[in-house]
Amino acid sequence: MGIDPASCTLLVVAGVIVALAILKTAPDLILLGGLVLLMVLGVFPETSVALAGFANEGLLTVAVLFVVAEGMRQTGGLGVLGRSLLGQPGSLPMVQARLLLPVSLASAFLNNTPVVAMAMPVVSDWARKHQVAVSRLLLPLSYAAILGGLCTLVGTSTTLIINGLMIESDRVDLRGAGHGLGMFEIAWVGVPVALIGLLYIVVVSKWWLPDRRPAIDTASNPREYTVEMLVTPDSPLVGKSIEAAGLRHLPGMYLVEIDRSGRVLPAVASGDILEADDRLVFVGVVESVVDLQKISGLEPATDQVFQLGGPRSQRRLVEAVVSESCPLVHRTIRGGRFRSRYAAAVIAVARHGERIDSKIGDIRLRPGDTLLLEAHPSFLERQRNSRDFYLVSAVDDFTPPRHHLAWMARAVMLAMVVVVAFEWVGMLEAALVASFVMLVTGCLRGSEARGAIDGSVVLAIGAGLGIGEAMRVSHAAQRVATVLFEVGDSLFSLAGETIVAHPQAMLAVVAGLTMVLTNVITAKAAAVLMFPIATATADVVQVSGLPFVLAVALAAAASLASPIGYQTNLMVYGPGGYRFLDYLRFGGLLSLVVWIVIVALVPWIWPF
């Protein structure tokens, strides 16, 4: 006797959950494997039903929002975070408050993953600079992004997925069939959850977050480069002190002197005011030199950079070690016409730990000098096997932000949020237009747009949606809902009551089950798996499905008690030096607080 489709589906789903919890295999591959297995077992009436999730509006919106967020990153649109908001170190709660509030606000309108990805290096650098344990900041950063994402429709892909399912479903009433959530409709519960959650983080983290070094080796490159940067006439740094400009305590780098109109200021004080055309001489490691190139209003002081041709965003940063056979040995960089000979500009030089006092163009090259070059990608191919250099290698993560287009990226982002907030167009349409404008205006290139879309996330969502549909068409969701109802009814019967008279109790069970699932599988998978269970439970209890579905949306997005449930939690795992118990202890209690607020407020805002 064969297994019925519902039992078959439940077995596969259970296997997927266990695999996601214990295996190191990528979640998207596990979910896709589960979907394929369900297709092979004949759970779906047609193949198109199984693959319909890949055409879901929420999935497409998530993919396009990755492109929009990349436009913000490429223009430095969020670069103000570290310099203006973290500021100088104070008490831990004050530092966390300055960080978490703006991150939550940004995550309310941007996908959480790009927000955390953009903020992590800023936070890590700030922590190193001010000798603050990064473990006290990175997990709160992830949690702040998650909580902020609960405040708007576009704040988290989990809410977008649920919204897409609501639009397609005829079992969730919201202003008539085919209508989804408004931009700020979920904020009635999301904002209180976020505020209470942020208060918890600021108050509790002092005791329950570890003061630990990161697990990842962050040892700096021992080579110290001498590099000159020019304060441009229109720089936002003009008129600011060295301290206020954020140039005093750079990680792995220090400001040695200022050359002002030929007059050298060797003892740079924190209160010295920057002027236009100041030439700033720094000494530091290569990672910090890369960071310097990204500061708005600073440019390499060597004119050779601007004679290479083409936009800087299309160039590479290259390290090259001068060999004894290089024809420019014992000649100055300018006198040897380095740029003309190699089509590359020297922006920094390292010499066995020595301090080089000369300006870049006047440095006389020696064998073994390490040059930091700005060049076109073809330089690597031409010189990789050249006798002029011992070693030629590209420096990662060198793409100077297009600061001159930051205003455009912010304007596009604001316009997208406004048109969606007033419901003039749908979220997908607004995101598509925003990404198109980003491309047309040069905020990002086509290759960057294609690379911005995280294929693993898209695959995981599409496969998870297919598994959720299997739960529905096989009636497995109905079976789970019935079991939940029977268990709850049995408990209430002990007191002479019936659970039908207490739908909030069933809401608490559904939300609690969702929060458990979201911490052992991905948040998106938990959402799509629980959606049919939520609607079926509402049918059994004979009430509106809307509060159940919205409770699932909020609970699924609040993945706080483990590193595997949400991508941002995984992103900070290694750099923060965390352990699984840190998530369970610090995030577990936060999950309980969030669950209580959801169960209390959802039925009040959206009655049964």
C-alpha positions in Angstrom: 0.0 0.0 0.0 1.5 3.3 -1.1 2.0 6.4 1.0 -0.7 9.1 0.4 0.5 12.5 -1.0 0.0 14.3 2.3 2.2 11.9 4.3 4.7 11.8 1.5 5.0 15.6 1.5 5.3 15.8 5.3 8.1 13.2 5.3 10.0 15.2 2.6 9.5 18.5 4.4 10.7 16.9 7.7 13.8 15.6 5.8 14.4 19.1 4.4 14.1 20.7 7.8 16.6 18.2 9.4 19.0 18.6 6.5 18.9 22.4 6.7 19.5 22.2 10.5 22.5 19.7 10.5 24.1 19.7 7.1 26.6 22.2 5.8 25.2 21.9 2.3 23.9 25.2 0.9 20.2 25.8 1.8 19.2 26.6 -1.7 20.5 23.1 -2.9 18.7 21.3 -0.1 15.4 23.1 -0.8 15.8 22.5 -4.5 16.5 18.8 -3.8 13.3 18.6 -1.7 11.3 20.2 -4.5 12.7 17.8 -7.1 12.0 14.9 -4.9 8.4 16.0 -4.5 8.1 16.3 -8.3 9.5 12.8 -8.8 7.1 11.4 -6.2 4.2 12.9 -8.2 2.9 15.2 -5.5 2.2 18.0 -8.0 -0.6 17.6 -10.5 1.6 19.4 -13.1 5.2 20.4 -13.4 4.1 24.1 -13.9 2.6 24.0 -10.4 5.9 23.0 -8.8 7.8 25.7 -10.7 5.3 28.5 -10.3 7.2 29.8 -7.3 10.0 31.1 -9.6 7.5 33.5 -11.2 6.2 34.7 -7.9 6.0 38.5 -7.6 7.7 38.6 -4.3 10.6 36.6 -5.5 11.1 38.9 -8.5 10.9 41.9 -6.3 13.6 40.6 -4.0 15.9 40.0 -7.0 15.3 43.6 -8.4 15.8 45.2 -4.9 19.3 43.6 -4.8 20.1 45.7 -7.9 18.7 48.9 -6.4 20.7 48.3 -3.2 23.9 47.7 -5.3 23.3 51.1 -6.9 23.3 52.7 -3.4 26.5 50.8 -2.5 28.4 51.7 -5.7 27.7 55.4 -5.2 28.5 55.4 -1.5 24.9 56.3 -0.7 25.1 54.8 2.7 28.8 55.6 3.4 27.8 58.3 5.9 26.9 55.6 8.5 30.3 55.2 10.1 31.6 58.7 9.9 28.4 60.6 11.0 26.4 58.2 13.1 28.9 56.0 15.1 31.0 59.1 15.8 33.4 58.9 18.8 33.3 56.0 21.3 31.2 56.4 24.4 29.3 54.0 26.5 28.3 50.7 24.8 24.5 51.5 24.9 25.1 54.9 23.4 27.3 53.5 20.6 24.7 50.7 19.9 21.8 53.2 19.9 23.7 55.4 17.3 24.2 52.4 15.1 21.0 50.4 15.5 18.5 53.2 14.9 19.7 54.2 11.5 20.3 50.6 10.5 16.8 49.8 11.4 15.5 52.8 9.5 17.5 51.8 6.4 16.4 48.2 6.6 12.8 49.3 6.6 13.2 50.4 3.0 16.1 48.2 1.8 16.7 44.5 1.7 18.4 43.5 5.0 21.3 41.6 3.4 22.7 44.5 1.4 22.3 46.8 4.4 24.2 44.6 6.7 26.8 43.8 4.0 27.4 47.6 3.5 27.5 48.3 7.2 29.7 45.4 8.3 33.1 46.8 7.1 32.2 50.3 8.4 31.3 48.8 11.9 34.4 46.5 11.9 36.8 49.3 11.0 35.2 51.6 13.6 35.5 48.9 16.2 39.2 48.2 15.4 39.9 52.0 15.4 38.4 52.6 18.8 39.3 49.2 20.3 35.7 48.2 20.9 34.9 44.4 20.7 33.3 43.9 17.4 31.3 41.0 18.9 29.3 43.7 20.8 28.2 45.3 17.6 27.8 42.8 14.7 25.1 40.6 16.1 23.1 43.7 17.2 23.7 45.0 13.7 22.1 41.9 12.2 19.2 42.0 14.7 18.6 45.7 14.1 18.3 45.0 10.3 15.9 42.1 11.0 13.7 44.2 13.3 13.8 47.2 11.0 12.7 45.0 8.2 9.4 44.3 10.1 8.3 47.9 9.8 7.4 48.1 6.0 6.3 45.9 3.2 9.8 46.2 1.5 11.8 45.8 4.6 12.3 42.1 4.3 11.9 39.6 1.5 9.9 37.4 3.9 7.1 39.9 4.0 7.3 40.4 0.3 6.9 36.6 -0.2 3.9 36.5 2.1 2.4 39.5 0.3 2.9 37.7 -3.0 1.1 34.7 -1.7 -1.7 36.8 -0.3 -2.2 38.4 -3.7 -2.5 35.0 -5.4 -4.7 33.5 -2.6 -8.5 33.8 -2.4 -8.5 32.7 1.2 -7.0 35.9 2.8 -9.4 38.9 2.7 -7.7 42.3 2.4 -9.6 44.9 0.6 -10.9 42.3 -1.8 -9.3 39.4 -3.7 -6.0 40.1 -5.4 -4.9 42.9 -3.1 -1.8 42.9 -1.0 -0.4 44.9 1.9 0.1 48.6 1.8 3.6 50.0 2.2 3.3 50.8 5.9 0.3 48.6 6.8 2.4 46.1 8.7 4.1 48.9 10.7 1.2 48.9 13.2 2.8 45.8 14.7 6.3 46.0 13.2 7.2 49.3 14.7 6.3 48.3 18.3 8.2 45.0 17.8 11.2 46.9 16.5 11.3 49.5 19.3 10.9 46.9 22.1 13.5 44.7 20.4 16.0 47.5 20.1 15.5 48.5 23.7 16.1 44.8 24.7 19.4 44.8 22.7 20.7 48.0 24.2 19.9 47.0 27.7 20.7 43.3 27.7 23.8 43.1 25.4 26.1 44.5 28.0 25.7 41.3 30.0 24.8 38.6 27.4 27.0 39.4 24.4 30.6 38.2 24.5 33.7 40.4 24.5 35.5 38.2 22.0 38.0 38.5 19.2 36.8 37.4 15.7 37.3 33.8 14.6 38.5 35.0 11.2 42.1 36.0 11.0 42.2 39.7 10.5 45.9 40.2 10.6 47.0 43.1 8.5 49.4 43.0 5.6 52.8 43.9 7.2 53.8 46.1 4.3 53.3 49.8 5.2 52.7 52.1 2.2 53.3 55.8 2.0 50.4 57.4 0.1 49.5 61.0 -0.7 45.8 62.1 -0.9 44.6 65.5 -2.1 41.7 67.3 -0.5 39.6 68.5 -3.5 38.3 72.0 -3.6 34.7 70.9 -3.4 35.4 68.3 -0.7 33.0 67.9 2.2 36.0 67.6 4.4 37.1 71.3 3.8 36.6 73.3 7.0 36.5 70.2 9.2 39.1 69.2 11.8 41.2 66.1 11.3 39.1 64.5 14.1 35.7 65.5 12.7 36.8 64.3 9.2 37.4 60.8 10.6 41.1 60.9 9.6 42.7 60.7 13.0 42.2 57.1 14.0 42.1 55.2 10.8 42.5 51.4 11.2 46.0 50.3 10.1 46.9 53.8 9.0 48.0 57.1 10.4 48.3 60.7 9.0 51.9 61.6 9.1 51.9 65.2 7.7 50.1 67.8 5.7 51.6 69.6 2.8 49.9 72.9 2.5 51.0 75.1 -0.4 54.6 73.8 -0.1 54.6 74.2 3.7 54.9 71.0 5.6 52.9 70.5 8.8 54.7 67.5 10.4 53.0 67.3 13.8 49.3 66.9 12.8 46.9 67.7 15.7 43.4 66.5 16.0 42.1 70.0 15.9 43.9 71.0 12.7 41.4 72.3 10.1 41.6 70.9 6.5 41.8 73.3 3.6 41.2 72.8 -0.1 44.2 71.4 -2.0 45.9 70.1 1.2 48.1 67.1 0.4 47.8 64.5 3.2 50.6 62.0 3.6 49.5 58.7 5.2 51.4 55.6 6.1 49.5 52.3 6.4 48.6 48.9 5.1 47.1 48.1 1.8 43.6 47.5 3.1 43.6 51.0 4.6 44.9 52.5 1.4 41.9 50.9 -0.4 39.6 52.5 2.2 41.2 55.9 1.6 40.2 55.8 -2.0 36.6 55.5 -1.0 36.4 58.6 1.2 34.4 61.3 -0.6 36.5 64.4 -1.2 39.9 62.7 -1.2 41.8 61.9 -4.4 45.2 60.5 -5.1 47.6 63.4 -5.1 49.5 62.1 -8.1 48.2 63.7 -11.3 49.2 60.5 -13.2 45.9 58.8 -12.0 43.8 61.2 -14.0 45.9 60.8 -17.1 45.2 57.1 -17.5 41.9 57.6 -19.3 38.5 56.1 -18.7 36.5 56.2 -15.4 38.3 55.2 -12.2 35.5 52.7 -11.5 36.7 50.5 -14.4 40.3 50.3 -13.1 42.0 47.8 -10.7 44.3 48.3 -7.8 47.5 46.2 -8.3 50.4 45.3 -6.1 53.7 44.9 -7.9 57.2 44.2 -6.5 60.0 45.9 -8.4 62.7 43.4 -9.7 66.4 44.0 -10.2 65.9 43.9 -14.0 63.3 46.7 -14.0 64.7 49.5 -16.2 63.4 52.1 -13.7 65.5 51.0 -10.8 67.4 53.9 -9.3 65.3 56.3 -11.3 62.4 58.5 -9.9 58.9 57.5 -10.7 58.3 60.8 -12.6 61.7 60.8 -14.3 61.3 57.3 -15.5 57.9 58.1 -17.0 56.3 55.2 -15.2 52.8 56.0 -16.3 53.8 56.2 -20.0 55.8 53.1 -19.9 53.4 50.8 -18.0 50.0 52.6 -18.5 49.7 52.5 -14.7 49.9 55.2 -12.0 51.8 54.7 -8.7 49.6 55.8 -5.8 51.7 54.3 -2.9 55.1 52.7 -2.2 56.2 50.3 0.5 59.9 49.8 1.2 60.7 47.1 3.9 59.0 49.0 6.6 60.9 52.2 6.0 59.3 55.6 6.0 59.7 57.3 2.6 59.8 61.1 2.9 59.7 62.0 -0.8 56.6 62.7 -2.7 55.4 59.9 -4.9 56.8 61.3 -8.1 60.2 61.9 -6.6 60.7 58.5 -5.0 63.7 56.7 -6.5 62.8 53.1 -7.0 64.9 50.2 -5.6 64.7 46.5 -6.1 62.1 45.0 -3.7 60.0 48.1 -3.5 56.3 47.2 -3.5 54.2 49.5 -5.6 50.5 50.0 -5.3 49.3 50.8 -8.8 46.0 52.0 -10.3 45.7 50.5 -13.7 43.3 49.1 -16.3 42.6 45.3 -16.0 44.8 44.6 -19.0 47.9 45.5 -16.9 47.6 42.3 -15.0 47.8 40.2 -18.2 50.6 42.2 -19.7 52.9 42.3 -16.6 52.1 39.1 -14.7 55.1 37.3 -16.3 57.2 40.4 -16.9 60.8 40.5 -15.8 60.3 44.1 -14.6 58.3 42.8 -11.5 58.7 39.9 -9.2 55.1 39.7 -8.3 51.9 41.2 -9.7 48.6 40.7 -8.0 45.2 42.4 -7.9 43.9 43.9 -4.7 40.4 42.9 -3.9 37.4 45.2 -3.3 38.8 48.2 -5.1 36.0 50.1 -6.8 36.0 53.7 -5.9 32.4 54.8 -5.1 30.9 57.1 -7.7 30.3 59.8 -5.1 29.2 62.4 -7.6 26.1 60.1 -8.3 25.3 59.5 -4.6 22.6 62.2 -4.7 21.1 60.5 -7.8 21.0 57.1 -6.1 19.4 58.5 -3.0 16.8 60.4 -5.0 15.9 57.2 -7.0 15.6 55.3 -3.7 13.4 58.0 -2.2 11.2 58.2 -5.2 10.8 54.4 -5.2 9.7 54.4 -1.6 7.3 57.4 -2.1 5.5 56.0 -5.1 5.0 52.6 -3.3 4.0 54.3 0.0 1.2 56.2 -1.9 0.3 53.0 -3.8 0.7 54.7 -7.2 2.4 51.6 -8.6 3.2 48.2 -7.2 6.5 47.3 -5.5 7.8 45.2 -8.3 7.1 47.9 -10.9 8.7 50.6 -8.7 11.8 48.5 -8.1 12.2 47.7 -11.8 12.0 51.4 -12.7 14.4 52.3 -10.0 16.9 49.7 -11.1 16.6 50.9 -14.7 17.2 54.5 -13.7 20.2 53.4 -11.7 21.6 51.8 -14.8 20.8 54.7 -17.2 22.3 57.3 -14.9 25.5 55.4 -14.4 25.0 54.6 -10.7 25.9 51.1 -11.5 27.0 49.2 -14.6 25.3 46.2 -16.2 27.9 43.7 -14.9 27.4 45.1 -11.4 23.7 44.8 -11.7 23.9 41.2 -12.8 26.4 40.4 -10.0 24.2 42.0 -7.4 21.4 39.4 -7.7 22.2 36.6 -5.3 21.3 33.5 -7.2 21.4 31.3 -4.2 18.8 33.4 -2.5 16.5 33.5 -5.5 16.9 29.7 -5.9 16.1 29.1 -2.2 13.0 31.3 -2.4 11.7 29.7 -5.6 12.3 26.1 -4.3 10.8 27.0 -0.9 7.7 28.4 -2.6 7.3 25.1 -4.6 7.5 23.1 -1.4 5.0 25.3 0.3 2.7 24.7 -2.7 3.2 21.0 -2.2 2.0 21.4 1.3 -1.2 22.9 0.0 -2.1 20.7 -3.0 -1.4 17.5 -1.1 -3.5 18.7 1.9 -0.5 18.2 4.2 -1.0 21.7 5.5 -4.6 20.9 6.3 -3.5 17.8 8.2 -0.9 19.8 10.3 -3.6 22.4 11.0 -6.0 19.8 12.1 -3.5 18.2 14.5 -2.7 21.6 16.0 -6.4 22.2 16.4 -7.0 18.9 18.1 -4.1 19.3 20.5 -5.2 22.8 21.4 -8.8 21.7 21.7 -7.8 18.8 24.0 -5.9 21.2 26.3 -8.8 23.7 26.4 -11.3 20.8 27.0 -9.6 20.1 30.3 -10.9 23.5 31.5 -14.3 22.9 29.9 -13.6 25.3 27.0 -13.3 24.9 23.3 -10.4 26.4 21.3 -12.8 27.8 18.6 -13.8 30.3 21.3 -10.1 31.2 21.7 -8.6 31.8 18.2 -5.8 33.8 19.8 -4.5 30.6 21.4 -4.2 29.0 18.0 -2.6 32.2 16.6 0.0 31.8 19.4 0.6 28.2 18.4 1.0 29.1 14.7 3.3 32.0 15.4 5.4 29.9 17.8 5.8 27.1 15.4 6.8 29.6 12.7 9.5 31.1 15.0 10.8 27.6 15.7 11.0 26.8 12.0 12.6 30.1 11.0 15.5 29.4 13.3 16.2 25.9 12.0 15.5 26.5 8.3 15.6 29.8 6.3 13.1 32.5 7.1 11.8 32.5 3.6 11.3 28.7 3.7 9.5 28.9 7.0 7.2 31.6 5.7 6.2 29.7 2.6 5.8 26.4 4.5 3.6 28.0 7.2 1.4 30.1 4.9 -0.9 27.2 3.9 -0.9 26.0 7.5 -1.9 29.4 8.7 -4.8 29.7 6.2 -5.9 26.1 6.9 -5.8 26.7 10.6 -8.0 29.8 10.2 -10.5 27.7 8.2 -10.6 25.1 11.0 -11.1 27.7 13.7 -13.6 29.4 11.4 -12.1 32.9 11.6 -10.4 35.3 9.2 -7.1 34.1 7.8 -5.6 37.6 7.7 -4.3 37.8 11.3 -2.8 34.2 11.0 -1.0 35.1 7.8 0.4 38.4 9.1 1.5 36.6 12.3 3.4 34.1 10.2 5.0 37.0 8.1 6.2 38.8 11.3 7.3 35.6 13.1 9.1 34.2 10.1 11.0 37.4 9.5 12.1 37.5 13.2 14.8 34.8 12.9 16.9 35.6 15.9 17.8 32.5 17.9 20.3 30.8 15.5 22.8 31.7 12.9 21.3 29.4 10.2 17.8 30.9 10.0 18.7 34.2 8.3 21.5 35.2 6.0 22.6 38.3 8.0 23.0 36.1 11.1 25.4 33.9 9.2 27.2 36.9 7.7 28.3 38.2 11.2 29.0 34.7 12.6 32.7 34.5 11.8 33.7 38.1 11.8 32.1 38.6 15.2 33.7 35.4 16.7 30.3 34.1 17.8 29.2 30.7 18.9 25.9 29.0 18.4 25.1 29.4 22.1 25.5 33.2 21.8 22.6 33.2 19.3 20.5 30.9 21.4 21.0 32.8 24.7 20.9 36.4 23.5 18.5 35.9 20.5 16.3 33.2 22.2 14.9 35.6 24.8 14.5 38.3 22.2 12.5 35.8 20.1 10.2 35.2 23.1 9.7 38.9 23.6 8.9 39.4 19.9 6.5 36.4 20.0 4.6 37.9 22.9 4.2 41.3 21.2 3.1 39.7 17.9 0.4 37.5 19.6 -0.8 40.5 21.6 -1.0 43.1 18.9 -1.9 41.2 15.6 -5.5 40.3 16.6 -6.0 43.8 18.0 -5.0 45.5 14.7 -6.5 42.8 12.4 -9.4 41.3 14.2 -10.5 37.7 13.7 
